[in-house]
Amino acid sequence: MITPNTYFNNTQQPLAEKILALQRIGEEEALALFNDFDLPQLALLATHRKESVSGKDVFYNRNIHIEPTNICVYNCRFCSYRATSDNDSYIFSADKIIEKITAVAGHITEVHITGGVHPDWGIYFFADLLKKIKTNFPQIHIKAFTAVEVAYMCSIDKLEIADGLRILKESGLSSLPGGGAEIFDDSVRAIISPEKPSGQLWLSVHRTAHINGIPSNATMLFGHVESRAQRIAHMAALRTLQDETHGFNCFIPLKFRRANNRMSDIAETPVAEDLKTYAIARIFLDNIPHLKAYWPAVGRDFAQISLHFGVDDLDGTIHDSTTIYTRAGSSENPDMTTPELQRLILEAGFQPVERDSLYNKI
């Protein structure tokens, strides 16, 4: 039993008591957590929220990431992945993708597909790819395509978003990842990704996916030019949509990494700020069940520490199949065995639980 007057001063106690009672907090209260609470206090509150949802369990899955191309019609300033020349570009054929999955098929339950937005690839191109994957690996869950990718595919084939998603679902798509959300605020997007569609479009694609029986995740790219208040407003928009559709499984804060992109003059946020962001996300997003630390982006050590700040999911084994964050400066080799994932969780004092892509325990 946590006694608020033991850990919080008189000013902090009313908000702490509200959180400990599992009541919803507002945007101004979330900003107060950023400004007026220290890390141990936020760890205590976020862990309380986490354990009310998933107890001592921390989830992981066995997966592979497929990035079909780094050729992209958009030119986001924070991106280190987009091809900068013909010599730097690549395209994986459908056969090459099947080959990559075949190499690990006995060890995974999920294929995660995202990449550059290729100028010529529409819904039917990707529907054919999904059909080939599903024919060869009917047991594997396909989580694929950011909202921005889906919207562009639909524009290529002149389809409404709902129709495009229906075609992808019929071809084998089971869920959407959460990428491409960045920060929803228009003034931030004008700086970091001026060519990319609006945050409202991202929300609309995910709303349409949820309505049509396709669950998804959600992300937030933080630690660049946005303010704390803009982070909270981003999470508030997700919380509002979740109240409406209940379609989000997981929220993933993604730390901006500065290497090899046009925002390399911006210093990366310190670890204390990152941990505050994770903890406040867990407290504020009371209706999104899971909070993930994407370890290839933040590192194994940080991911382990984050388990004490509300995180209850460490993504998966990955199988060294993504270059998005290594190109941006992450020193992590994106490959971890199941025993390694389990050890990280156990050493932090939690119970490792393998899950499927929709958080059913395996």
C-alpha positions in Angstrom: 0.0 0.0 0.0 1.5 3.3 -1.1 1.1 6.2 1.3 1.1 9.5 -0.6 2.3 11.6 2.3 5.4 9.4 2.6 6.6 10.1 -1.0 5.0 13.4 -2.1 4.9 16.9 -0.7 1.6 18.7 0.1 1.5 20.3 -3.3 2.0 17.0 -5.1 -0.3 14.8 -2.9 -3.7 15.6 -4.6 -2.4 14.6 -8.0 -0.5 11.6 -6.7 -3.6 10.4 -4.9 -5.6 10.7 -8.1 -3.2 8.6 -10.0 -2.9 6.0 -7.3 -6.7 5.8 -7.4 -6.4 5.0 -11.1 -8.3 8.1 -12.1 -7.8 9.9 -15.4 -5.6 13.0 -15.4 -5.8 16.0 -17.7 -3.2 17.6 -19.9 -2.2 20.3 -17.3 -1.8 17.6 -14.7 0.5 15.7 -17.0 2.5 18.8 -17.6 2.8 19.2 -13.8 4.2 15.6 -13.6 6.9 16.7 -16.0 7.7 19.9 -14.2 7.1 19.2 -10.5 7.8 15.5 -9.9 11.2 13.7 -9.8 12.1 10.4 -11.3 11.6 8.2 -8.2 8.2 9.6 -7.7 7.2 9.1 -11.4 8.7 5.5 -11.3 6.4 4.7 -8.3 3.3 6.2 -10.0 3.9 4.6 -13.4 4.7 1.2 -11.9 1.5 1.4 -10.0 -0.4 2.1 -13.2 1.5 -0.6 -15.1 0.8 -3.3 -12.4 -2.9 -2.4 -12.4 -3.0 -3.5 -16.0 -0.4 -6.3 -16.4 0.8 -7.1 -12.9 4.5 -8.2 -12.9 4.3 -9.5 -16.5 6.5 -8.0 -19.2 5.8 -9.1 -22.7 8.0 -9.9 -25.7 7.4 -11.7 -29.0 9.4 -13.5 -31.6 9.5 -11.4 -34.8 11.3 -10.2 -37.8 11.2 -6.7 -39.4 11.1 -6.4 -43.2 11.9 -3.1 -44.8 11.2 -3.5 -48.5 12.9 -0.3 -49.7 14.6 2.8 -48.4 13.4 4.8 -51.5 10.9 7.3 -50.2 8.8 10.1 -51.7 9.0 12.0 -48.4 12.1 13.7 -47.1 11.6 14.0 -43.3 14.4 16.1 -41.7 14.8 13.6 -38.8 15.2 10.5 -41.1 18.5 8.7 -41.4 17.0 5.8 -43.3 15.8 7.4 -46.6 18.1 6.7 -49.6 20.2 9.8 -50.4 21.4 8.5 -53.8 21.1 5.7 -56.2 24.2 4.1 -54.7 22.5 4.1 -51.2 19.1 2.8 -52.3 17.8 -0.7 -52.3 14.7 -2.7 -53.2 13.8 -6.2 -51.9 11.9 -8.3 -54.3 9.0 -10.5 -53.1 11.3 -13.5 -53.5 14.0 -11.9 -51.4 11.4 -11.1 -48.7 10.2 -14.7 -48.7 13.8 -15.8 -48.4 14.4 -13.6 -45.4 11.2 -14.9 -43.7 12.0 -18.5 -44.6 15.4 -18.2 -42.8 13.7 -17.6 -39.4 10.2 -19.0 -40.0 10.5 -21.7 -37.4 11.4 -19.1 -34.8 8.9 -16.3 -35.2 5.2 -15.6 -34.8 5.1 -12.1 -36.5 6.4 -10.3 -39.6 6.6 -6.6 -39.2 6.7 -4.7 -42.6 7.5 -1.0 -42.9 9.9 1.0 -45.0 10.2 3.9 -47.4 7.1 5.1 -49.3 8.1 4.0 -52.8 6.7 6.3 -55.5 5.3 3.5 -57.7 3.9 0.9 -55.2 0.2 0.9 -54.6 -2.4 -1.2 -52.7 -2.4 -4.0 -55.3 1.4 -4.3 -55.3 1.4 -4.8 -51.6 -1.7 -7.0 -51.6 0.2 -9.4 -53.9 3.2 -9.4 -51.5 0.9 -10.1 -48.5 -0.8 -13.0 -50.4 2.6 -14.6 -51.1 3.7 -14.3 -47.5 0.4 -15.7 -46.2 0.5 -18.6 -48.7 4.0 -19.5 -47.6 3.6 -18.8 -43.9 -0.1 -19.1 -43.0 0.6 -19.3 -39.3 2.5 -16.0 -39.1 0.8 -12.7 -38.1 1.5 -9.9 -40.6 1.7 -6.4 -39.0 2.5 -4.0 -41.8 2.4 -0.5 -43.1 2.3 2.9 -41.4 -0.7 5.2 -41.9 1.4 7.3 -44.2 2.3 4.2 -46.3 -1.4 3.2 -46.5 -2.6 6.6 -47.5 0.0 6.9 -50.3 -0.8 3.3 -51.6 -4.5 4.3 -51.8 -3.7 7.5 -53.7 -1.7 5.5 -56.2 -4.6 3.2 -57.0 -7.3 5.9 -56.4 -8.9 4.1 -53.6 -10.6 5.3 -50.4 -8.7 4.4 -47.2 -11.4 2.0 -46.1 -11.3 0.2 -49.5 -7.5 0.0 -49.5 -7.5 -1.4 -45.9 -10.2 -4.0 -46.8 -8.0 -5.2 -49.8 -4.9 -5.5 -47.6 -6.9 -7.3 -44.8 -8.3 -9.8 -47.3 -4.8 -10.4 -48.6 -3.4 -11.2 -45.2 -2.9 -8.0 -43.2 -3.7 -8.6 -39.5 -2.7 -5.3 -37.8 -1.0 -2.0 -38.3 2.2 -0.8 -36.6 2.2 2.7 -35.1 4.9 4.4 -37.0 4.8 7.7 -38.8 2.8 9.6 -36.1 5.8 11.8 -35.2 4.3 14.7 -33.3 0.8 15.6 -34.4 1.2 19.4 -33.9 1.2 21.1 -37.3 3.9 23.6 -36.3 6.3 20.8 -35.3 5.5 18.9 -38.5 6.2 22.0 -40.6 9.8 21.8 -39.2 10.6 18.1 -39.1 8.5 16.6 -41.9 6.9 19.4 -44.0 6.1 17.1 -47.0 4.4 14.4 -44.9 0.6 14.4 -44.5 -0.9 15.8 -41.4 -1.3 14.2 -38.0 -5.0 14.3 -38.6 -4.6 11.9 -41.6 -2.6 9.5 -39.4 -5.4 9.5 -36.9 -8.0 9.1 -39.6 -6.3 6.0 -41.1 -6.1 4.4 -37.7 -9.7 5.2 -36.9 -10.7 3.6 -40.2 -8.5 0.6 -39.5 -10.1 0.1 -36.1 -13.6 0.5 -37.4 -12.8 -2.2 -40.0 -11.5 -4.7 -37.5 -7.7 -4.0 -37.9 -6.1 -3.2 -34.5 -2.9 -1.1 -34.4 -0.2 0.4 -32.3 0.7 4.1 -31.9 4.0 6.0 -31.7 5.4 9.4 -30.8 8.7 10.6 -32.0 10.0 12.8 -29.2 13.1 14.7 -28.2 13.7 17.1 -31.1 11.9 20.5 -31.5 8.7 19.7 -29.7 7.7 21.0 -26.2 6.6 18.8 -23.4 3.1 20.3 -23.8 3.1 19.2 -27.5 4.0 15.7 -26.4 1.1 15.6 -24.0 -1.3 17.0 -26.7 -0.1 14.2 -29.0 -0.9 11.6 -26.4 -4.3 13.3 -25.7 -5.3 12.9 -29.3 -4.4 9.2 -29.1 -6.4 8.8 -25.9 -9.4 10.5 -27.5 -9.3 8.2 -30.5 -8.9 5.1 -28.2 -12.0 6.2 -26.2 -13.8 6.1 -29.5 -12.5 2.9 -31.1 -10.6 0.8 -28.5 -8.3 -0.3 -31.3 -4.8 0.6 -30.0 -2.9 -2.3 -28.4 0.3 -0.5 -27.5 2.0 2.9 -27.3 5.6 3.3 -28.3 7.6 6.4 -27.5 10.4 6.7 -30.1 13.5 8.7 -29.1 14.9 11.0 -31.8 18.4 10.0 -32.7 20.5 12.6 -34.4 23.1 10.8 -36.5 23.2 11.1 -40.3 20.2 13.4 -40.7 19.5 17.0 -41.2 18.6 17.6 -37.6 22.0 16.5 -36.3 22.5 19.9 -34.8 19.8 19.2 -32.2 21.1 17.5 -29.0 19.4 14.3 -28.0 17.4 14.4 -24.8 19.0 13.1 -21.6 18.0 9.8 -20.2 16.1 11.4 -17.3 13.9 13.2 -19.8 13.3 10.0 -21.7 12.3 8.1 -18.5 9.9 10.9 -17.5 8.3 10.7 -20.9 7.8 7.0 -20.6 6.4 7.2 -17.1 4.0 10.0 -17.9 2.8 8.2 -21.1 1.9 5.2 -18.9 0.0 7.4 -16.4 -1.7 9.6 -19.0 -2.7 6.9 -21.5 -5.0 5.0 -19.2 -6.9 3.4 -22.0 -4.1 2.0 -24.1 -3.1 -1.2 -22.3 0.5 -1.6 -23.1 3.7 0.6 -23.2 6.6 -0.5 -25.2 10.3 0.3 -25.1 11.6 -0.4 -28.6 15.0 -1.7 -27.5 16.9 -1.4 -30.9 16.3 2.4 -30.6 17.0 3.0 -27.0 19.4 0.2 -26.1 19.1 -2.9 -23.9 20.2 -1.1 -20.7 17.7 1.7 -21.1 15.0 -0.8 -22.0 15.6 -2.7 -18.8 15.5 0.4 -16.7 12.3 1.6 -18.4 10.5 -1.4 -16.9 10.5 0.5 -13.7 8.9 3.5 -15.4 5.7 1.8 -16.6 6.9 -0.2 -19.6 5.5 -3.7 -19.9 6.6 -4.7 -23.4 10.1 -5.0 -25.0 9.1 -5.8 -28.6 10.8 -8.9 -29.8 13.8 -10.8 -31.1 14.0 -8.7 -34.4 16.7 -11.0 -35.9 19.0 -8.2 -37.1 16.5 -7.2 -39.8 16.1 -3.5 -39.3 18.5 -0.6 -40.1 16.3 2.4 -39.3 17.8 3.1 -35.9 21.3 1.9 -36.6 21.6 4.4 -39.5 20.4 7.1 -37.0 23.2 6.3 -34.5 22.0 3.5 -32.3 24.9 1.2 -31.3 22.6 -1.8 -30.7 22.8 -4.8 -32.9 19.1 -5.4 -33.5 19.1 -9.1 -32.7 18.2 -10.6 -29.4 17.5 -14.2 -28.5 14.5 -15.3 -26.4 16.7 -16.2 -23.4 18.4 -12.8 -23.6 15.0 -11.0 -23.6 13.9 -13.2 -20.7 17.0 -12.5 -18.7 16.6 -8.7 -19.1 13.1 -8.9 -17.7 13.9 -11.3 -14.9 16.9 -9.2 -13.8 14.6 -6.2 -13.5 12.3 -8.1 -11.2 9.5 -8.9 -13.6 8.0 -12.0 -15.2 8.8 -12.5 -18.9 5.7 -13.6 -20.9 5.8 -14.5 -24.6 2.8 -13.0 -26.4 1.4 -13.0 -29.9 0.9 -9.8 -31.9 -2.4 -9.0 -30.1 -1.0 -9.6 -26.6 -2.5 -13.0 -26.1 -0.1 -15.0 -23.9 1.7 -17.9 -25.5 
